């Protein structure tokens, strides 16, 4: 017997405007997808965008901290560089 490979699903109820609902149903008909699939895909895309932005901000902060540390280290050694002249 093969294990169930599909992720466990949960139900979520949200309230949206009538305009947004109409757009979803139009897009659903146009793409031939279920509304729930469109909503799920949209949420996944948005969460990926947010995760990417958070990652980029963390990397930016880390690079800035590293740059300041490098400046401090080079400041510590600025007189050592001139000792051999």
C-alpha positions as CSV (number, residue, x, y, z in Angstrom):
1,X,0.0,0.0,0.0
2,X,1.4,3.4,-1.0
3,X,1.5,6.3,1.5
4,X,-0.7,9.3,0.9
5,X,1.7,11.8,-0.8
6,X,-0.7,14.7,-0.9
7,X,-0.2,17.4,1.7
8,X,-2.8,17.7,4.4
9,X,-5.4,20.3,3.5
10,X,-7.1,22.7,5.8
11,X,-10.2,24.8,5.2
12,X,-10.0,28.6,5.6
13,X,-12.9,31.0,5.3
14,X,-12.2,34.6,4.3
15,X,-14.3,37.6,3.4
16,X,-13.6,39.4,0.2
17,X,-15.4,42.2,-1.7
18,X,-18.0,41.3,-4.3
19,X,-15.8,42.9,-6.9
20,X,-12.9,40.6,-6.0
21,X,-15.2,37.6,-6.0
22,X,-16.5,38.5,-9.5
23,X,-12.9,38.8,-10.8
24,X,-12.0,35.5,-9.3
25,X,-15.0,33.7,-10.9
26,X,-14.2,35.4,-14.3
27,X,-10.6,34.3,-14.1
28,X,-11.6,30.9,-13.0
29,X,-13.8,30.4,-16.0
30,X,-11.1,31.9,-18.4
31,X,-8.3,29.7,-17.1
32,X,-10.5,26.6,-16.5
33,X,-9.4,26.3,-12.9
34,X,-11.3,26.1,-9.7
35,X,-11.6,29.3,-7.7
36,X,-10.0,27.6,-4.7
37,X,-7.0,26.7,-6.9
38,X,-6.6,30.3,-8.0
39,X,-6.8,31.6,-4.4
40,X,-4.3,28.9,-3.2
41,X,-1.9,29.8,-6.0
42,X,-2.2,33.5,-5.3
43,X,-1.6,33.0,-1.6
44,X,1.5,30.9,-2.3
45,X,2.9,33.5,-4.7
46,X,2.4,36.3,-2.2
47,X,4.0,34.4,0.6
48,X,7.0,33.6,-1.6
49,X,7.3,37.3,-2.5
50,X,7.2,38.2,1.2
51,X,9.7,35.5,2.1
52,X,12.0,36.7,-0.6
53,X,11.7,40.3,0.6
54,X,12.5,39.3,4.2
55,X,15.5,37.2,3.0
56,X,16.8,40.2,1.0
57,X,16.4,42.5,3.9
58,X,18.3,40.1,6.2
59,X,21.1,39.8,3.6
60,X,21.2,43.6,3.2
61,X,21.5,44.0,6.9
62,X,24.2,41.3,7.2
63,X,26.2,42.9,4.4
64,X,26.0,46.3,6.0
65,X,27.1,44.9,9.3
66,X,30.0,43.1,7.6
67,X,31.0,46.3,5.8
68,X,31.1,48.2,9.1
69,X,33.2,45.5,10.6
70,X,35.6,45.6,7.7
71,X,35.9,49.3,8.0
72,X,36.7,48.9,11.7
73,X,39.3,46.3,11.0
74,X,40.9,48.4,8.3
75,X,40.9,51.4,10.7
76,X,42.8,49.2,13.3
77,X,45.5,48.4,10.7
78,X,45.9,51.7,8.9
79,X,49.1,52.6,10.8
80,X,50.5,49.2,10.3
81,X,50.4,49.6,6.6
82,X,52.6,52.7,6.8
83,X,55.3,51.1,9.1
84,X,57.1,49.5,6.2
85,X,57.5,52.7,4.2
